[in-house]
Amino acid sequence: MAGSFQVSTITIMDPSPSKQEPQLAVNVSFQFNPAASAPTSSATENDVRLIAPEEYKEAAQCLAEAFAEDHVARYFVDTPDRAHWSEAQKWDLHVSILEYVTYAHILKGMALTVGPNYGCVALCRKGLTMRKLVVNASSRRENRMPPGQNMDDMWTVMRSGMWRLQYKLSPEGKKRFFQEFLPLLHDTKHSILGARDDDSYYLVYVGMKVKAQKNGYAKKLINYVTKKADEESRACYLESSNAINPIIYRKLGFEIARKIHLQRGEANIELDIMVREPKSLPAALASCSKEAAHRDGDLEEQQKSKIELTLTAGSEKVGSAGIYSSAPKVEDVRTEP
């Protein structure tokens, strides 16, 4: 669909207002061009692409499935004061949280996907932590944002729906999210990266549907981010709540910097903090040159052996001796994360 249209004013109202959750009215003026926001026809399901705002529900559904049993993702849902809730109610809250977070990253960050039907999704941002985004917009605490960013952050919180967590989470859930989880993650990241905190790439979520596994999608998304980080000489930072993941992330250049724990639950939840230092472009080029030289040396030896073998056999077509490489083509090699 091509063309464009303009909407001068929009009023957004909560579809099911209640006493606990106030209505929200926002006036907006914007232009929209469907042709510009839609994926190009040349893109394929195996290409990494940005997620558009209208796709946030589908992307969040992928993350909800991927983190359905994750202890950290459920930390704010499975609380003692919500023990009476049904699993369906808890699942709806779990999905809602990820919808808000996904939309916030679409607005202020990077939301990426690869694979059919949003098979794998990654949420990433540069420098800004969720605590900076939420706390500064919802309280009067110390301003930690650069000058001129507060209004923008409040707008992101309002548009994404993050403000609803103040009303949807239980009292214990709010304590866990706003008073423990966000401050712990923010302070840990700042203490590890120091002056580089605001200049690093922060991989917040990487999740994949079960049906999309064993296709290398997660590796594609992570490599997409780390490549940008290398080009800009920036570090990459992430938290991992799965004991298996550090092994995978190490293969992609990450190293464990610290372990932290969430402690308000029945049992402590451990998270591995991992950092990937940028790889300088000259070093990467030197490595490629070294590999190319080694490969060329192997090919010369193969050529020499081929010629000698042909001469020994008494062939009259010595000039037809070619160079053959036993190494498979790059596109034929698939390394699973």
N, C-alpha and C positions, 0 to 999 in steps of 0.2 A: 504494500500500500504506500503510495507516494503522496506528496503534498504536505501542507501544514495548516494548522488552525490556531486561533488564539482564544484563550479564555481570560476574561478580564478579572472576574471575581469568583472565588469558590468559598463556600462555607462548609467546613467539615464538622459534623456533629457525631458524637458517639452513638452508634446504632442502638445500644441497649443501656441507656444511662441508669444509674442506680444511686442510692444515697451515698454509697462508699466511693463511687467513681464519677467524678463530675464530667459535665459536657465540655467539649472543646470546640471553640469557633475560631477559625483562622481565615483571614482574607489573603488571597494569593493572586498575583498577576504574573503570568508566564506565557511562553510560547512553546509549542510542542510540534516536533517534526517526526512523524512515525518512521519515515524513510531513514532518518539519521540515526534513530535509536535501535532499529531492528538489526539483527545480525546480517552481515553481508552474505550473498549467495555463494561466495567462494569459501566461506567458512565451513568446516566439516565438524562432525561430532568429536573427532580426535584432536581438534585444535583448542587451545586454551583461549577463552574469551571472557570479557567482562559481563557481569550480570546486570541487566537493565532493571530499573525500579519496579516495573510491572511484573518481574519474574521473582520477586523476593519470597513469595509463599512457596513456590516450587523449590527454590534453593534452600530455604529453611527446613522444608520437609526432608530433604536429603540429610541435613545435619541432625535433625531430630531422630531419624532412623539410625544414623551412625553412632549417636551418643545416647541411644535409648537406655542403655544400662551403665553408662559412665557415672562413676561416683561423684565427680565434681559437677557435672551437668544436672544431676538429680539432687545435689546438696541443698538446693533452695526449695525443692518441691517435696521431698520426703522428710518432712519435719514432724516432730511430735504433735504439734498443734494442728496438723492436717492428717492425723492418723485416721480420722473418720471419713476422709474423702475416698471416693471410688477411684479405681485405676484410670477410668476414662477422664475424670476430672483432673487428675494429676498429669495425664498425658496432654490434655488441652493446655494446661499451664506450661508444661515443658515446651510444647510447640510454640506457644505465644512468646516465651522468652527468646527463643531462637529467631522468631520472626522479627522481633524488635531489634535484636543485635544485628541480624543480617541487613535490615534496611538501614540501620545506622552506618554500617560499613559501605553500603552502596552510596550513601550521601557523603560520607567523610572517610574515605579509605579505598580499599580495593576488594571487590567481591568477584571471585573467579570461579569458573566451572569448566569441566571437560567431560566428555563422554555423553552417551545418549541419556535423555531424560534427567539431566542434572546428576549424572552418576557420581561425580566427585565435586566437592565444593570447598573452596578455601576463602577465609576472610583474613584480610591483612590490612595493616595501617602503618603509616610512617610516623614514629615518635609518639603520637597521642595514645594514651592509655584510656581504657573505659572509665577509670575513676576520674580522670581529668574531664572527660566528656560529661559524665553524669553528675558528679559531686558539684562541680562549678556551676552547673545549670539548675541544680535543685536545692542548694543550700547557700549559706553565707560564709562558708569556710574560706580560708586563705586562697586568694587567686593565684593559681600556678600556671595559667595559660599566658602565652605571649600577648602583648597589647592588641586590642581590637578583635579578639577571638571569642569573647564571652557570649556576645549576642548570637554569633554563628553557631556556637555549641548548643545554646539553649534552643535555637531553631531546629538543630539536628535531633535533639532529644524529643522535642515536641512532635516533629514530623515522623520520626521512627516509631513512636509509641513507647519509648523507654520510660517516660513519665508514669505510665500505667503500672509499673512494677511497685510503685509506692502504695498502690491500692490492691493489686492482685496477689502479692506475696503476703504470707501470714506474718504475724509479729516476729516469730522466730526466723522465718525466711528472710525478712528484711534485715534483721541483725546479721544473719550469715552473709547476705549479699553486700549490704552497704557498709557495715561496720567491721567485717572480718575479711571477706574475699577481695573486694576492690582495694582497700588500703594495703593488704598484704601483697597483692600482685604489683600494685603501683610502686610501693616502697622497695620491694625486692628488685624490680627492674631498674629503678633509679640507682640503687646501691651497687648493682653489678656493672651497669654501663656508664654511670657517672655523667660526665659532660656529653657523652654520645647518646644519652637517653632519647633526646628529641630528634636525633638524626638516624636512628636505627629503623630497620624494618621489623615489624612485630606481627608474627604469624599467630593469630588468635585462634582460628579453627581450621582444621583440615579434616573433612569427613567424607566417607564414601559409602554408598549403598552396597549391600552384600552382592547384588547381581553385577555390580561394576568392578568387583575385585579381580585381581590377576590380569589387569590390562596396563599397569604402569601409570594410571591416571594420577595418583597421589604424587608420584615422583615428578610428573610433568608440571603439576601446579607448584610444587616446592621449587623446582628448578627455574620456573618462570620468575619467581620472586627473588631467588638467590642470584640469578643472572642480573636482574636490575640492581640488586644491592652491590654486586661486584663492579658493575659499570659506574656506580656512583661512589664506590669505596666505602660502603656502609655495612655495619654488622647486621646480622639477622638474629632475632630473639624469639623464643617460644617457651611455653610451659606444656609439659606432657604428663597426663594422668594415667597413662597405660604403661605398665612395666615393660612391655615388648617394644614400644616405640623408640626408646633411646638407641637401640641397636640399629634400627632403620635410619634414624636421623644422623647417627655417626657416619654412616656410609655417604651421607650427603653433606658432610663437612661440619656438622654440629658436635659440640662437646658439652658435657654436663658441667655447669658452673656452680650449682647449689641445689639443695633439696629443701623444700618448704612443706609445711603441714597445715591443713585445715583442722581445727580442734574442737568445734562446737558440736560435732556429731557423736554418736555412740562410740565410734572408733576414729582415730586420726586418719586423714586422707593425705597421702604423700604426692607431691608433684615434683617432677624433675625440671629444673630450669636449665635450658640449653642455649648456647650462643654459637653462632657461626661467624668467624672473622672473615672479612672480605678478602677475596683472592685478587691480587693485583693483575691487571691485564698483561703487563710485560712478562710476568711469571707464567701466566697461562699460555702466552704465545711461545715462550721459550720451551715449555713442556711439549707443546704441539710440534715445534720444530725438532726437538729431540726424538720424539716418537716417529716423525716423518723420516728423519735421517736413519734411524734404526730400521725402519721398514724398507727404505731404499737399499740399505746394506743387505738385508735379507733377500730382496729381489735381485740384486746383482749376483749374489751367490747362486740363487736359483737359475738365473740366466746362464751363468758360467757352467753350472752342472748340466743344464739342458743342452748347451752347445757341445760340451765334451761327450755327453751321451750320444748325441747325434753323429759326431765325428767317429766315435768308436763303432757305431753301428754301420758306418760306411754309407750314410745317407748322402745323396747328391743335393739335397735341399737344405744345406747348412744355413742359408740365409733366411729360412722360414722359422728358425728357432725363435720363440717368443718368450715374453716375461709373464709368468703366471703367479698369482698370489693365492696361497691356500687360505688366507684370512677371509672370513665372511664379510660381506658388505655391512656397513654401519646400520642400514635400515633393517637388516635381517637379525640384528642382535637386540634382544629385549631383556633388560635387567629389571626384575621386579623389586619394588621397594620392600 
